[in-house]
Amino acid sequence: MKFKPGSWLWLLENEMRLSWRGVRGSHLQVIAWGGGLLWLFMHWGAWTALPGGYGVVRAMLQVPILLGGIYWLCVSLLVSQTMVHSVNALIVRGDLDLLLSSPLSQRTIFLVRGLGIAVSAALLPAFAALPLAHAGLLRGHPELMALYPVVAATALGCAATGILLTMTLVRLLGARRARTAGQIISAVIGVIFFLAFQLPNALPEGAKKSIADWFRSQALDAGFFGAGSPLWWPLRAIFGEALPLLAVVLAGAGGFWLAISLTYSRFITGTQETITGGRASSHADKSAGHVFRSGLVRVLLLKEWKLIARDMQVISQSLLQLLYLVPLVFIGLKSGPKNMVIIPALVGAASMLAGNLAWITINAEDAPELMATAPVPLFRVLGIKAAAAVLPVLAILFPLAAWWSPRGPLAAASLLLCGAGGMVSAALIQIWSPRPGKRGDLKTRQKQGGPAGYIELLSTVGWIGMAVCLGGRPNYLPAAIATCCVALVAAWGVGESAREEVWGIGVRVES
């Protein structure tokens, strides 16, 4: 079906096409067939579970904290997703200047862009929830068809929140800084529930008891978390209750329209700002000469750390791993070295984070040809760049190991040995099997890396296994050591041609 050129449906169709332009050919066929089969299976599961499960879920609405917590967790993830879509659609894509200079209505352009954000956010919730609505219609529970307006209203409300947050950042920081700040905030929102659930683990027993008592008092009917609270109206709307359903639809659709009306004029002004680039320094750094007199190692380390700190997009893409790593450290401080799970989890998270940073410092170099022609041995430069990736992550683990050392010397040594081993191995794989790319490709580097990506994963699994063995499973220690060694040998063997192509004659001579 073709829509009239220039209409809002025509623009919305183009938005959807742009959001899927990276998925074509065999990838699109795999997604279509796999997704279709999974959706049919979900319909069968909903059909099977609905007769017995309907009454159970209705009874859970009397104490709706569990179901409501799941709903608001999904909302927080959708807000995080819509912020990413808002940053991409309103700032990163960079095509609104052309659209705003066209004879199309500026409000229509902004409205359609917002609808595109909402539709993108609604795809996964609709995929997960609508089989239940269809099964309910056939099983004699037509009120479950209210899932259609609830999902749509939730997506519109989350899109409105994402757009408002993004435009607020544009107003406070300008378009250039809002782009990176939005990516960081979206990453923080995405794990805020995880951090909130881990917070009680760091509190003393008295504080835990006080919080538990407060929650119990608020879970009564008259409390904030009681069954009659408007906080749970979206759950009641799913079951077709008129007033909650009307309130949810009005809140979602009305909030979206209000967000568009309040922000589109501000955005039109904001797009005149330069999105890329930065303000030139008004004067030379007086300490530059001192820095360059301080030695090659210090200069290169500071250079790599400055580039990482300056590239907020890279920070936002690595922030999730860091946010999950820091709570693990606090759990380790609270639980002590007897926790058998914390060390392998820390080793895995640290190895993956160091691998990402090593790929940035080693394979995402902006001018590799200058590095190859520098009057310094290339392997020394690569080693320093690898250290720039490993040292910050090691600095996060070291305080925990120092805290553990009097209470569990073996656990502290295992954490440092396996953590450092996993991080160094990840950095060596980046050197021995180089996969050059741009910093913006960090999210997709594993998919584009070929065998080296699987080798890096094998190395991480090996070091996690070694941490498990040192924690009480020594029988499998030879297998874990062999896995780590096989990964490194494979990285050296598979990457021979890549080293010659990327690093050139310098590596062949020095090796």
C-alpha positions as CSV (number, residue, x, y, z in Angstrom):
1,M,0.0,0.0,0.0
2,K,1.4,3.4,-1.1
3,F,0.6,6.5,0.8
4,K,0.3,10.0,-0.6
5,P,3.8,11.7,-0.7
6,G,4.1,14.3,2.0
7,S,1.4,12.8,4.2
8,W,2.2,11.8,7.8
9,L,1.6,8.1,6.9
10,W,4.1,8.4,4.1
11,L,6.7,10.0,6.5
12,L,6.0,7.3,9.1
13,E,6.6,4.6,6.6
14,N,9.9,6.2,5.7
15,E,10.8,6.3,9.4
16,M,10.2,2.6,9.8
17,R,12.2,1.9,6.7
18,L,15.1,3.8,8.1
19,S,15.0,2.0,11.4
20,W,15.3,-1.3,9.6
21,R,17.7,-0.3,6.8
22,G,20.6,-2.2,8.5
23,V,18.6,-5.5,8.4
24,R,18.4,-6.9,4.9
25,G,18.8,-10.1,2.9
26,S,19.5,-13.3,4.8
27,H,19.4,-11.5,8.2
28,L,15.9,-10.2,7.5
29,Q,14.7,-13.7,6.4
30,V,16.2,-15.2,9.6
31,I,14.5,-12.6,11.8
32,A,11.2,-13.0,9.9
33,W,11.1,-16.8,10.0
34,G,12.5,-17.1,13.5
35,G,10.3,-14.4,14.9
36,G,7.2,-15.8,13.2
37,L,7.8,-19.3,14.6
38,L,8.5,-17.9,18.1
39,W,5.3,-15.9,17.9
40,L,3.2,-18.9,17.0
41,F,4.8,-20.8,19.9
42,M,4.0,-18.0,22.2
43,H,0.3,-18.1,21.1
44,W,0.3,-21.8,21.8
45,G,1.8,-21.2,25.3
46,A,-0.8,-18.5,26.0
47,W,-3.6,-20.7,24.8
48,T,-2.4,-23.6,27.0
49,A,-1.7,-21.5,30.2
50,L,-4.7,-19.2,30.1
51,P,-7.4,-21.4,31.6
52,G,-5.5,-22.0,34.8
53,G,-3.4,-18.9,34.9
54,Y,-6.1,-16.3,34.4
55,G,-7.5,-16.8,37.9
56,V,-4.0,-16.8,39.5
57,V,-3.1,-13.5,37.9
58,R,-6.4,-11.9,38.9
59,A,-5.8,-13.0,42.5
60,M,-2.3,-11.5,42.3
61,L,-3.9,-8.1,41.7
62,Q,-4.9,-8.1,45.4
63,V,-1.2,-7.7,46.2
64,P,0.1,-6.3,42.9
65,I,3.6,-5.4,43.9
66,L,5.2,-8.2,41.9
67,L,3.2,-7.7,38.7
68,G,3.5,-3.9,39.1
69,G,7.2,-4.1,39.6
70,I,7.6,-6.1,36.4
71,Y,5.5,-3.5,34.5
72,W,7.4,-0.5,35.8
73,L,10.7,-2.3,35.2
74,C,9.6,-2.7,31.5
75,V,8.6,1.0,31.5
76,S,12.1,2.0,32.7
77,L,13.7,-0.1,30.0
78,L,11.4,1.4,27.4
79,V,12.3,4.9,28.5
80,S,15.9,4.0,28.2
81,Q,15.3,2.7,24.7
82,T,13.2,5.8,23.7
83,M,16.0,8.1,24.8
84,V,18.4,6.3,22.5
85,H,15.9,6.5,19.7
86,S,15.3,10.2,20.4
87,V,19.0,11.0,20.4
88,N,19.4,9.1,17.1
89,A,16.3,10.4,15.4
90,L,16.5,14.0,16.6
91,I,20.2,14.7,16.7
92,V,22.5,12.0,15.4
93,R,20.8,11.3,12.1
94,G,21.3,14.9,11.0
95,D,18.6,15.0,8.3
96,L,16.1,17.3,10.0
97,D,17.6,20.5,8.6
98,L,16.6,19.2,5.1
99,L,13.2,18.2,6.3
100,L,12.5,21.5,8.1
101,S,13.5,23.4,5.0
102,S,10.9,21.5,2.9
103,P,7.3,22.7,2.4
104,L,6.0,20.1,4.9
105,S,4.5,21.2,8.2
106,Q,7.2,21.4,10.8
107,R,4.9,20.1,13.5
108,T,4.0,17.1,11.3
109,I,7.6,16.3,10.8
110,F,8.3,16.4,14.5
111,L,5.1,14.5,15.3
112,V,6.0,11.7,12.8
113,R,9.5,11.4,14.2
114,G,8.0,11.0,17.6
115,L,5.6,8.4,16.4
116,G,8.5,6.5,14.8
117,I,10.2,6.5,18.2
118,A,7.0,5.2,19.9
119,V,6.4,2.5,17.3
120,S,10.0,1.3,17.6
121,A,9.6,1.1,21.4
122,A,6.2,-0.8,21.1
123,L,7.5,-3.6,18.9
124,L,9.0,-5.8,21.6
125,P,6.2,-5.3,24.2
126,A,3.6,-6.0,21.5
127,F,5.4,-9.1,20.4
128,A,5.5,-10.4,24.0
129,A,2.0,-9.3,25.1
130,L,-0.4,-9.6,22.1
131,P,-0.4,-13.5,22.0
132,L,-2.1,-13.3,25.4
133,A,-4.7,-10.9,24.1
134,H,-5.5,-13.2,21.1
135,A,-5.6,-16.3,23.3
136,G,-7.9,-14.5,25.7
137,L,-10.3,-13.6,22.9
138,L,-10.6,-17.2,21.9
139,R,-10.7,-18.6,25.5
140,G,-13.6,-16.4,26.6
141,H,-11.7,-13.5,28.1
142,P,-12.2,-10.7,25.5
143,E,-11.3,-8.1,28.1
144,L,-7.6,-9.0,27.5
145,M,-7.9,-7.3,24.1
146,A,-7.3,-4.2,26.2
147,L,-3.6,-5.1,25.9
148,Y,-3.7,-3.4,22.5
149,P,-4.5,0.1,23.8
150,V,-2.4,-0.4,27.0
151,V,0.7,-1.3,25.0
152,A,0.1,1.6,22.6
153,A,-0.4,4.1,25.4
154,T,2.6,2.8,27.3
155,A,4.8,3.2,24.2
156,L,3.5,6.7,23.6
157,G,4.1,7.7,27.2
158,C,7.6,6.3,27.2
159,A,8.3,8.1,23.9
160,A,7.0,11.3,25.4
161,T,9.3,10.9,28.4
162,G,12.3,10.1,26.2
163,I,11.7,13.1,23.9
164,L,11.2,15.4,26.9
165,L,14.4,14.3,28.6
166,T,16.3,14.6,25.3
167,M,14.9,18.1,24.6
168,T,15.6,19.1,28.2
169,L,19.2,18.1,27.7
170,V,19.3,20.1,24.5
171,R,18.0,23.2,26.4
172,L,20.4,22.8,29.2
173,L,23.5,21.6,27.4
174,G,23.1,22.4,23.7
175,A,22.6,19.8,20.9
176,R,26.2,18.6,20.9
177,R,26.5,17.8,24.6
178,A,22.9,16.6,24.7
179,R,23.8,13.9,22.2
180,T,26.4,12.3,24.5
181,A,24.6,13.1,27.8
182,G,21.4,11.4,26.5
183,Q,23.3,8.2,25.7
184,I,24.8,8.1,29.2
185,I,21.5,8.8,30.9
186,S,19.8,6.1,28.9
187,A,22.4,3.6,30.0
188,V,21.9,4.6,33.6
189,I,18.1,4.3,33.3
190,G,18.5,0.8,31.8
191,V,20.2,-0.6,34.9
192,I,18.6,1.6,37.6
193,F,16.3,-1.2,38.8
194,F,19.3,-3.6,39.0
195,L,21.2,-1.0,41.2
196,A,18.1,-0.4,43.3
197,F,17.7,-4.1,44.1
198,Q,21.4,-4.3,45.0
199,L,21.3,-1.3,47.3
200,P,19.8,-3.1,50.3
201,N,22.7,-5.6,50.3
202,A,25.0,-2.7,51.3
203,L,22.8,-1.5,54.2
204,P,23.1,-2.6,57.8
205,E,20.5,-5.0,59.3
206,G,18.6,-2.2,61.1
207,A,18.1,-0.2,57.9
208,K,17.0,-3.3,56.1
209,K,14.4,-4.0,58.7
210,S,13.1,-0.4,58.7
211,I,12.8,-0.5,54.9
212,A,10.9,-3.9,55.0
213,D,8.5,-2.5,57.7
214,W,7.8,0.6,55.6
215,F,7.1,-1.5,52.5
216,R,4.7,-3.7,54.5
217,S,2.8,-0.7,55.8
218,Q,2.6,0.8,52.3
219,A,1.3,-2.4,50.8
220,L,-2.0,-2.1,52.6
221,D,-5.0,-0.9,50.6
222,A,-4.6,2.7,51.8
223,G,-0.9,2.7,51.2
224,F,1.1,3.9,48.3
225,F,1.7,0.3,47.1
226,G,-1.8,-0.9,48.0
227,A,-4.1,-2.7,45.6
228,G,-6.2,0.5,45.1
229,S,-3.3,2.7,44.3
230,P,-3.3,4.5,40.9
231,L,0.2,3.1,40.5
232,W,-1.2,-0.2,39.5
233,W,-4.0,1.1,37.2
234,P,-2.1,-0.2,34.1
235,L,-2.5,-3.7,35.5
236,R,-6.2,-3.2,36.0
237,A,-6.5,-1.7,32.6
238,I,-5.1,-4.9,31.0
239,F,-8.2,-6.7,32.4
240,G,-10.5,-4.1,30.8
241,E,-11.5,-2.1,33.8
242,A,-13.0,1.1,32.3
243,L,-11.7,3.9,34.5
244,P,-8.1,2.6,34.7
245,L,-8.1,1.8,30.9
246,L,-9.4,5.3,30.1
247,A,-6.8,6.9,32.4
248,V,-3.9,4.9,30.9
249,V,-4.9,5.8,27.3
250,L,-5.4,9.5,28.1
251,A,-2.1,9.6,30.0
252,G,-0.1,8.0,27.2
253,A,-1.7,9.7,24.2
254,G,-2.2,13.1,26.0
255,G,1.4,13.0,27.4
256,F,2.7,12.3,23.9
257,W,0.8,15.1,22.3
258,L,1.8,17.5,25.1
259,A,5.5,16.5,24.7
260,I,5.3,17.2,21.0
261,S,3.6,20.5,21.4
262,L,6.0,21.7,24.1
263,T,9.2,20.7,22.5
264,Y,9.0,20.9,18.8
265,S,9.5,24.7,18.6
266,R,12.5,24.5,21.0
267,F,14.0,21.7,18.9
268,I,13.7,23.7,15.7
269,T,15.8,26.4,17.4
270,G,18.2,23.8,18.8
271,T,18.9,22.2,15.5
272,Q,20.7,25.4,14.4
273,E,23.5,24.5,16.7
274,T,26.4,22.5,15.5
275,I,25.9,18.9,16.5
276,T,29.5,17.7,16.0
277,G,32.8,19.2,16.8
278,G,33.8,21.1,19.8
279,R,34.9,24.6,20.9
280,A,38.4,25.4,19.9
281,S,40.7,26.1,22.7
282,S,41.4,29.8,23.1
283,H,44.9,29.3,24.2
284,A,47.5,26.5,24.2
285,D,47.9,24.2,27.1
286,K,50.8,25.6,29.1
287,S,51.6,22.2,30.5
288,A,51.9,20.5,27.1
289,G,55.6,20.8,27.0
290,H,55.9,19.4,30.5
291,V,53.7,16.4,29.5
292,F,55.8,15.6,26.4
293,R,59.0,15.8,28.5
294,S,57.7,13.2,30.9
295,G,58.3,10.0,28.9
296,L,56.7,7.9,26.2
297,V,54.7,5.7,28.6
298,R,53.1,8.6,30.5
299,V,52.3,10.5,27.3
300,L,50.7,7.5,25.6
301,L,48.7,6.5,28.7
302,L,47.4,10.1,29.1
303,K,46.6,10.4,25.4
304,E,44.5,7.2,25.4
305,W,42.7,8.0,28.6
306,K,42.0,11.5,27.3
307,L,40.6,10.2,24.1
308,I,38.3,7.7,25.9
309,A,37.1,10.4,28.4
310,R,36.5,12.8,25.5
311,D,34.4,10.4,23.5
312,M,31.2,10.2,25.4
313,Q,29.6,7.9,22.9
314,V,32.3,5.3,23.8
315,I,31.7,5.9,27.5
316,S,28.0,5.4,27.1
317,Q,28.4,2.1,25.2
318,S,30.8,0.8,27.9
319,L,28.9,2.2,30.8
320,L,26.5,-0.7,31.2
321,Q,29.4,-3.1,31.8
322,L,30.9,-0.6,34.3
323,L,27.6,-0.1,36.1
324,Y,27.2,-3.9,36.5
325,L,30.8,-4.3,37.6
326,V,30.7,-1.6,40.4
327,P,27.7,-3.2,42.2
328,L,29.5,-6.6,42.1
329,V,32.4,-5.0,43.9
330,F,30.1,-3.7,46.6
331,I,28.5,-7.1,46.9
332,G,32.0,-8.6,47.3
333,L,32.8,-6.0,50.0
334,K,29.5,-6.9,51.9
335,S,29.5,-10.7,51.5
336,G,33.2,-11.3,51.9
337,P,35.5,-13.8,50.1
338,K,33.3,-16.8,50.9
339,N,30.9,-15.9,48.2
340,M,31.7,-18.5,45.5
341,V,29.9,-16.7,42.7
342,I,31.2,-13.2,43.0
343,I,34.8,-13.9,41.8
344,P,33.8,-15.6,38.5
345,A,31.2,-12.8,37.9
346,L,33.8,-10.1,38.5
347,V,36.4,-11.9,36.3
348,G,33.9,-12.2,33.4
349,A,32.7,-8.5,33.7
350,A,36.2,-7.2,34.0
351,S,37.5,-9.2,31.0
352,M,34.7,-8.1,28.7
353,L,35.1,-4.4,29.8
354,A,38.9,-4.6,29.3
355,G,38.4,-6.2,25.9
356,N,36.1,-3.3,24.8
357,L,38.6,-0.7,26.0
358,A,41.5,-2.6,24.4
359,W,39.7,-2.7,21.1
360,I,39.2,1.1,21.4
361,T,42.8,1.9,22.2
362,I,44.4,-0.6,19.8
363,N,42.1,-1.3,16.8
364,A,40.0,2.0,16.8
365,E,43.1,4.2,16.4
366,D,42.3,7.2,14.2
367,A,45.7,7.3,12.5
368,P,47.3,3.8,12.5
369,E,49.6,4.8,9.7
370,L,51.3,7.4,11.9
371,M,51.7,5.0,14.7
372,A,53.3,2.4,12.4
373,T,55.8,5.0,11.1
374,A,56.7,6.4,14.6
375,P,60.4,6.1,15.7
376,V,59.4,3.7,18.5
377,P,59.1,-0.1,18.4
378,L,55.6,-0.9,17.4
379,F,55.1,-3.6,19.9
380,R,56.1,-1.2,22.7
381,V,53.4,1.2,21.6
382,L,50.8,-1.5,21.4
383,G,51.8,-2.7,24.8
384,I,51.3,0.7,26.3
385,K,48.0,1.1,24.6
386,A,46.9,-2.3,26.0
387,A,48.0,-1.1,29.5
388,A,45.8,1.9,29.0
389,A,42.8,-0.4,28.7
390,V,43.7,-2.8,31.5
391,L,44.9,-0.5,34.3
392,P,41.5,1.4,34.8
393,V,39.6,-1.9,35.2
394,L,42.3,-3.4,37.4
395,A,42.1,-0.3,39.6
396,I,38.4,-1.1,40.2
397,L,39.2,-4.7,41.3
398,F,42.3,-3.9,43.4
399,P,40.4,-2.3,46.4
400,L,38.3,-5.4,46.8
401,A,41.3,-7.7,46.7
402,A,43.0,-5.5,49.3
403,W,39.9,-5.7,51.5
404,W,39.8,-9.5,51.1
405,S,43.5,-10.2,51.6
406,P,43.4,-10.4,55.5
407,R,40.2,-12.5,55.5
408,G,40.7,-14.7,52.5
409,P,44.2,-14.5,50.9
410,L,43.4,-17.2,48.4
411,A,40.2,-15.5,47.2
412,A,42.1,-12.1,46.9
413,A,44.9,-13.8,44.9
414,S,42.4,-15.7,42.7
415,L,40.5,-12.4,42.0
416,L,43.7,-10.6,41.0
417,L,45.2,-13.5,39.1
418,C,42.1,-14.5,37.1
419,G,41.0,-10.9,36.6
420,A,44.3,-9.6,35.4
421,G,44.8,-12.8,33.3
422,G,41.4,-12.3,31.6
423,M,42.1,-8.6,30.9
424,V,45.6,-9.1,29.6
425,S,44.4,-12.0,27.4
426,A,41.7,-9.9,26.0
427,A,44.2,-7.1,25.2
428,L,46.7,-9.6,23.6
429,I,43.9,-11.0,21.4
430,Q,43.3,-7.4,20.1
431,I,47.0,-7.1,19.2
432,W,47.5,-10.6,17.8
433,S,44.2,-10.7,15.9
434,P,43.6,-7.1,15.0
435,R,40.1,-6.0,13.8
436,P,40.3,-2.3,12.8
437,G,37.2,-0.3,13.0
438,K,35.6,3.0,14.1
439,R,34.8,3.8,17.7
440,G,31.2,4.0,16.8
441,D,31.2,0.3,15.9
442,L,31.9,-0.8,19.5
443,K,28.5,-2.3,19.9
444,T,28.8,-4.5,16.8
445,R,32.5,-5.3,17.0
446,Q,31.8,-8.9,18.1
447,K,29.6,-9.6,15.1
448,Q,32.1,-8.0,12.7
449,G,35.2,-9.6,14.2
450,G,34.9,-13.1,12.7
451,P,36.8,-15.9,14.5
452,A,38.7,-13.4,16.7
453,G,35.4,-12.6,18.5
454,Y,34.8,-16.2,19.3
455,I,38.4,-16.6,20.5
456,E,38.0,-13.6,22.8
457,L,34.8,-15.2,24.2
458,L,36.6,-18.5,24.7
459,S,39.4,-16.8,26.6
460,T,36.9,-15.1,28.9
461,V,35.1,-18.4,29.6
462,G,38.5,-20.0,30.3
463,W,39.4,-17.4,32.9
464,I,35.9,-17.6,34.5
465,G,36.4,-21.4,34.7
466,M,39.8,-20.9,36.3
467,A,38.2,-18.6,38.9
468,V,35.6,-21.3,39.7
469,C,38.3,-24.0,40.0
470,L,40.4,-21.9,42.4
471,G,37.3,-21.3,44.4
472,G,36.8,-25.0,45.2
473,R,36.7,-27.1,42.0
474,P,40.4,-27.9,41.5
475,N,39.6,-31.1,39.5
476,Y,38.8,-29.0,36.4
477,L,41.7,-26.6,36.7
478,P,43.8,-28.3,33.9
479,A,40.8,-27.9,31.5
480,A,40.4,-24.2,32.4
481,I,44.2,-23.6,31.9
482,A,44.1,-25.4,28.6
483,T,41.1,-23.3,27.4
484,C,43.0,-20.1,28.2
485,C,46.1,-21.3,26.4
486,V,44.1,-22.6,23.4
487,A,42.5,-19.2,23.0
488,L,45.8,-17.4,23.0
489,V,47.4,-19.8,20.5
490,A,44.4,-19.6,18.3
491,A,44.5,-15.8,18.4
492,W,48.2,-15.9,17.3
493,G,47.6,-18.4,14.6
494,V,44.4,-17.0,13.2
495,G,45.6,-13.4,13.2
496,E,48.9,-13.9,11.3
497,S,47.5,-12.4,8.0
498,A,45.6,-9.7,9.9
499,R,48.8,-8.6,11.7
500,E,50.7,-8.3,8.5
501,E,47.9,-6.4,6.9
502,V,47.2,-4.0,9.8
503,W,50.6,-3.6,11.5
504,G,52.8,-4.0,8.4
505,I,56.4,-4.8,8.1
506,G,57.2,-3.5,11.6
507,V,55.6,-6.4,13.3
508,R,57.1,-9.0,11.0
509,V,60.6,-7.7,11.6
510,E,60.2,-7.3,15.4
511,S,58.5,-10.7,15.8
